[in-house]
């Protein structure tokens, strides 16, 4: 796939994310129907509506590339094989944030190739009339606000006066994170919900995001791709490369960094 092809595909997937985001916001501004999945986590009619739009759109765009999506996995189980290239989708990451109406939820779409995220679109439809982060390789990260023209963004080098650390809003990791962060010069901690944390890192508004709780690959892949495009990185706690297509699609604990 050429650079031009990747740019065109990123634009098409961005349009798909915006369509899904519009469906989510229609429900967000009205009545939200919540049910409980087998793993006791919540799912809403917005999750389902967004997933239907994204799955149909990706099948049209790339009929030969399979898709692994959170709600489809919940309903039908994990696929037996995915091959070297596949899509990872979380149609509504941060369902609890969505239900609490704090705006910090995202639409996540990522292309995985040879176990690495090579293209990603991350949309926060309720923030600033829509924050759309995208990237398809180093140096290509962009941010569009409110449907405007995308602008280039980049992760920032660690500031000398201490790090701004992003922490999860809805997950109980405080004691573990406190211990972990004791080795870092932390200036402030900022709670942010969902994969939006990857976007904040990618636009250079924070420096570190440690995740010491359970996540799945569809939670992280889109943001990871955007962060790579912005010059940042994600690694395991052992400082090894953070890869995808793992058994069960479950992630280890990880650290997402800005530049440097």
VOGU-3710 file (C-alpha; in Angstrom, 3 decimals, decimal comma):
1> xxxxxxxxxx> 0,000/0,000/0,000  1,514/3,331/-1,090  1,646/6,480/1,015  -1,100/7,991/-1,152  -3,216/4,873/-0,648  -2,754/5,094/3,114  -3,685/8,763/3,143  -6,826/8,074/1,122  -7,757/5,133/3,350  -7,227/7,249/6,472
11> xxxxxxxxxx> -9,540/9,911/5,060  -12,192/7,306/4,250  -11,964/5,749/7,708  -12,135/9,211/9,268  -15,412/9,834/7,417  -16,677/6,493/8,685  -15,766/7,400/12,271  -17,593/10,720/11,910  -20,693/8,909/10,663  -20,550/6,561/13,649
21> xxxxxxxxxx> -19,951/9,524/15,943  -23,061/11,269/14,641  -25,134/8,167/15,428  -23,634/8,040/18,919  -24,373/11,700/19,593  -27,992/11,339/18,495  -28,453/8,743/21,234  -26,264/10,647/23,725  -28,524/13,669/23,448  -31,646/11,575/24,004
31> xxxxxxxxxx> -32,425/8,400/25,936  -29,643/5,838/26,466  -30,585/2,166/26,682  -28,095/0,196/28,797  -27,762/-3,584/29,098  -25,086/-5,783/30,669  -22,773/-8,110/28,760  -21,632/-11,535/29,922  -18,477/-10,013/31,452  -20,671/-7,652/33,540
41> xxxxxxxxxx> -19,588/-4,570/31,578  -22,243/-2,201/30,210  -23,232/-1,888/26,561  -25,621/0,661/25,061  -27,666/1,080/21,930  -25,026/3,603/20,826  -22,296/0,913/20,902  -24,451/-1,251/18,637  -25,419/1,528/16,248  -21,836/2,740/15,809
51> xxxxxxxxxx> -20,506/-0,776/15,300  -23,059/-1,526/12,566  -21,985/1,594/10,664  -18,265/0,877/11,023  -18,419/-2,812/10,128  -20,474/-2,137/6,996  -18,175/0,701/5,996  -14,952/-1,268/6,451  -16,387/-4,208/4,519  -17,109/-1,837/1,644
61> xxxxxxxxxx> -13,713/-0,113/1,815  -11,550/-3,210/2,308  -13,570/-6,364/1,626  -10,501/-8,606/1,903  -9,399/-7,359/5,342  -11,140/-8,969/8,339  -12,351/-6,936/11,303  -12,216/-7,670/15,029  -14,714/-5,470/16,874  -15,552/-5,390/20,569
71> xxxxxxxxxx> -19,291/-5,966/20,448  -19,066/-8,617/17,730  -16,543/-10,484/19,873  -18,843/-10,139/22,873  -21,731/-11,595/20,888  -19,952/-14,266/18,846  -16,555/-14,890/20,455  -13,045/-14,304/19,195  -12,187/-15,170/15,593  -10,085/-18,284/15,063
81> xxxxxxxxxx> -7,598/-16,470/12,839  -7,150/-12,921/11,590  -4,077/-13,090/9,365  -1,260/-10,569/9,126  -3,571/-7,629/8,352  -6,856/-6,849/10,107  -8,946/-4,025/11,540  -9,415/-3,519/15,274  -12,532/-1,565/16,240  -14,028/-0,272/19,454
91> xxxxxxxxxx> -17,187/1,498/18,288  -17,618/3,308/21,618  -14,653/3,226/23,965  -15,522/4,579/27,393  -19,087/3,311/27,671  -19,174/4,297/31,352  -18,156/7,849/30,401  -20,893/7,829/27,773  -23,502/6,699/30,308  -22,359/9,333/32,834
101> xxxxxxxxxx> -22,432/11,938/30,015  -19,007/13,428/30,746  -18,055/13,517/27,061  -14,870/11,456/27,385  -15,639/8,577/25,059  -14,218/7,739/21,649  -14,672/5,860/18,401  -11,561/3,734/17,738  -10,616/2,255/14,352  -7,127/0,852/13,647
111> xxxxxxxxxx> -5,406/-1,185/10,967  -2,995/-3,832/12,249  -0,248/-5,120/9,957  2,285/-7,710/11,091  1,135/-7,174/14,694  1,689/-3,390/14,627  -0,844/-0,535/14,374  -0,085/1,240/11,098  -3,193/3,412/10,670  -5,520/4,797/13,282
121> xxxxxxxxxx> -8,521/7,085/13,654  -9,660/8,244/17,092  -12,792/10,381/17,376  -14,102/12,063/20,531  -17,503/13,163/19,192  -18,659/15,020/22,324  -15,499/17,104/22,827  -15,330/20,548/21,195  -17,954/19,562/18,590  -15,795/16,583/17,700
131> xxxxxxxxxx> -12,069/15,949/18,054  -10,765/13,755/15,235  -7,227/12,397/15,600  -5,709/10,394/12,734  -2,384/9,013/11,575  -0,952/6,475/9,145  2,754/6,410/9,932  5,459/8,562/11,535  5,001/12,267/10,899  1,389/12,008/9,683
141> xxxxxxxxxx> -0,581/12,719/12,877  -3,394/15,248/12,529  -6,181/16,733/14,618  -9,398/18,224/13,249  -11,784/20,081/15,548  -15,500/20,470/14,934  -15,316/19,201/11,373  -12,604/21,701/10,471  -9,446/21,269/8,427  -6,970/18,780/9,971
151> xxxxxxxxxx> -3,744/20,270/11,317  -0,487/18,479/12,003  0,199/17,541/15,614  3,171/16,056/17,440  3,915/14,647/20,859  6,159/16,872/22,965  9,517/16,173/24,610  9,308/15,748/28,381  9,359/19,221/30,011  12,079/20,010/32,534
161> xxxxxxxxxx> 9,653/21,110/35,238  8,015/17,676/35,490  5,623/15,414/33,657  1,917/15,738/33,093  0,581/12,227/33,630  -2,786/11,018/32,364  -4,655/8,605/34,599  -7,844/6,639/34,048  -11,049/8,215/35,264  -13,195/5,091/35,696
171> xxxxxxxxxx> -10,746/2,407/36,807  -9,365/1,703/40,282  -5,587/1,677/39,867  -4,606/4,546/42,160  -2,437/2,647/44,660  -0,601/0,737/41,939  -0,119/3,870/39,845  1,164/5,783/42,897  3,874/3,170/43,378  4,753/3,110/39,692
181> xxxxxxxxxx> 4,992/6,895/39,354  7,337/7,247/42,341  10,252/6,857/39,899  9,120/9,755/37,676  9,276/13,563/38,168  5,529/14,177/38,113  4,226/17,745/38,007  0,520/16,934/37,782  -1,941/14,116/37,195  -4,912/14,645/34,941
191> xxxxxxxxxx> -7,843/12,180/34,893  -9,091/11,465/31,370  -11,538/8,808/30,228  -11,236/6,271/27,406  -8,657/6,213/24,597  -8,854/10,014/24,508  -5,666/9,870/26,599  -3,730/8,810/23,497  -5,034/11,855/21,652  -3,994/14,189/24,465
201> xxxxxxxxxx> -0,472/12,706/24,369  -0,374/12,932/20,574  -1,182/16,640/20,472  1,559/17,419/22,993  -0,709/18,284/25,931  0,669/15,581/28,278  3,697/13,327/28,635  2,877/9,926/30,097  0,000/7,483/30,414  0,637/4,349/32,499
211> xxxxxxxxxx> -2,075/1,702/32,311  -1,788/-0,914/35,037  -5,217/-2,468/34,622  -6,935/-4,716/32,124  -7,424/-3,528/28,543  -8,168/-5,227/25,258  -6,464/-4,610/21,938  -9,429/-2,700/20,478  -9,150/-0,269/23,401  -5,625/0,803/22,476
221> xxxxxxxxxx> -4,846/0,163/18,799  -6,277/3,343/17,244  -4,733/5,635/19,838  -1,461/3,744/19,607  -1,355/4,269/15,831  -2,010/7,997/16,222  0,646/8,295/18,930  3,242/6,576/16,720  2,323/9,012/13,947  2,862/11,896/16,402
231> xxxxxxxxxx> 6,323/10,687/17,454  5,368/8,936/20,689  5,455/5,278/21,648  3,775/2,567/23,685  5,750/-0,164/25,442  5,255/-2,868/28,027  6,406/-2,383/31,617  9,453/-4,468/30,654  10,255/-1,854/27,952  9,515/-4,293/25,126
241> xxxxxxxxxx> 7,535/-3,546/21,982  3,764/-3,466/22,422  2,331/-5,843/19,811  -1,123/-6,975/18,681  -2,842/-10,238/17,677  -1,988/-11,644/21,098  -3,784/-14,719/22,472  -7,251/-13,628/23,547  -6,565/-10,073/22,272  -5,820/-9,022/25,855
251> xxxxxxxxxx> -3,131/-6,431/26,560  -0,414/-6,507/29,198  0,099/-3,452/31,373  1,752/-0,680/29,394  3,182/2,832/29,350  2,357/5,351/26,609  4,962/8,091/26,195  5,175/11,395/24,413  8,292/12,178/22,404  11,680/11,187/23,734
//
